[in-house]
Amino acid sequence: MSDPFLTQMLPQLASGAAHTHALGFAYEGLEGDRVRIRVPWRADLVGDPHTGVLAGGLVTTLLDHVGGLAVWVALKGFQPIATLDLRVDYMRAAAPGVDLVAEARCYRLTRHIAFVRAWAFEVSPEDPVAASQAAYVVNSDGGRKLGANLPRDLGAPA
């Protein structure tokens, strides 16, 4: 991993945003085209205090975020993306008191859409807590500059 984007930027993108930092997301690494992040178990992230299981919304956020990282890996750099569609299948409750790991892979990239599969698990992706299928819009300006869709003379009467 000698690419500065992968060695320097990707770890920052994993945990540098205000919400990911607050949730404790941590970059775990990259193996081939699969990226991993971890969220440590914390009492304030528990959805049901009686069971100690992490909140379902946290799992969804984790899968969405690792999916975005996988898109940037496929793009080989940062550019604006947005989640277009995200489906999460919950297969079981997360183990109480245990960190959760998420892994994602962008399996298809077009000019405008990236398709990603991701898994959340404690130890192995073979025993997932949840799995997701997502599509992300890739900001492709087609060589145009910002504002290319605006009228040339913004002061002209309609």
N, C-alpha and C positions, 0 to 999 in steps of 0.2 A: 504494500500500500504506500506508494511514494507520491501519488497524486495529492497536491495540497488540499484540494476540495475534500477528498476522502479522509485525510489525516487531520485536518484542522477545522474545516467548516462543518462537516457532517456531525461531529460530536457537539459542536455549538448549536446546530439546528435541532439536535435531539433534546437538549435541555435548556437552551438559552432564552426561550420565550417566557414571558411572565407566568403564564398558566402552567407550562411544563415544568418550570423551576419550582413553582409552588406545590405541584403534585409530586415532585421528587424524581421525575424521569431522568434516567441516566443511560448514556450510550454504552452498549455492551460490545459492539463490534460489527464487523462486516466479513462475511464468508462468501466469496463469489459475488452473486447478485442478491444475497439475503442479508438484510440488516436487522440487528437486534437492539432492543432497548429494554430497560428494567424499571419497574416502579416498586420501591420498597414498601412492605406492609407497614402501615401506620394506623393507629387507632382513629385518627381523624378522617381516614379514607374508607372506613368501614361503613357499609350500607345498613347492616342489621346488627346492632350491638349485642343481641342475644347469641348470634352465631359467630361473630367476628369476621365474617366474610366481606371482602372488599366490595364496594358499591358497583353495580352494573354499569352506571354511567362512566365510572373510571375505566372500566374494561373497554367500553366503546371508544372513549377518548384515546386510550393507549393504542388500540387497533387503528384508529383513524390517523394518529400521528405517525406511527411506524410505517403505515402505508404511504404517507407523504414522503417520508425519508427514502423509501424504496423507489419512488418516482424520481427523486433527485439523483439517486444512484444510477438509474437507467438513463437519465438525461446527461449524466456526467457533469453536473453542475446545478447551481441554484437558478431557478426562474420562478416567477409566480405560478402557483397552482391553486386549485380550489376543489374541494370534495363535491362531486356531482351526485354520486349515489353511494350509499354505504349500507350493506346488509350485514347484520351480525347474528350468527346462530350461537346461542348459549347452549352448551352441552352438559355442563354441570357447574356447581358452585365452586369457587376457588377455595383452596384449603385455608382455613383460618390461620393467621399469624405467619404466613409465608409470602415472600416476594413474588411478584408476577412478572414474567418475561413475555415480550411480544417479538415475533419475527415476521418479516414481510418480504415479498418478492414481486416485482413488477414483471408480469409475464407477457405483456403486450403493450407496445407503445406506438401510437399513431401521431400524426401531426398535431392533433388537438386533444386526444384522450389517452390516458394511461390506465391500464387495467391491473389491479393488484389483488393478491390473496395474502391474508395474514392470519396468524394464530396467536392466541394468548395461552400461556401454560406456566406451570411452576418449574418442572424439571425437563420435560421433553415435549416437543411438538406432537409426538405420537399420542399424547394424552391431553388434548386441549381442554381448556376451560371454555373457550369460545373460538370461533373462526369467522373471518369476514371476507367478503367479496366487495371490492370497491372500484369505482371509476372516478378519476380526477381529470378536471379540465386543465390542459396545459396552455399557458399563455403563449400563443404563437402569433406574433404580429405580422408574419409573412413578409418581413422586411420593411413594413411601414413604421412610421414614427408615431409616438404618442399623439393622440388627437387627430389622426388621419381621417377619422370618420366625421369630424366636425366640419361645418360649412366654412369656406375660406374667409368670408366676410361675416364675422359674428355680429357686426353692427347693422347689417342690412335689415330693413323691415320685412316681416314675414308676408 
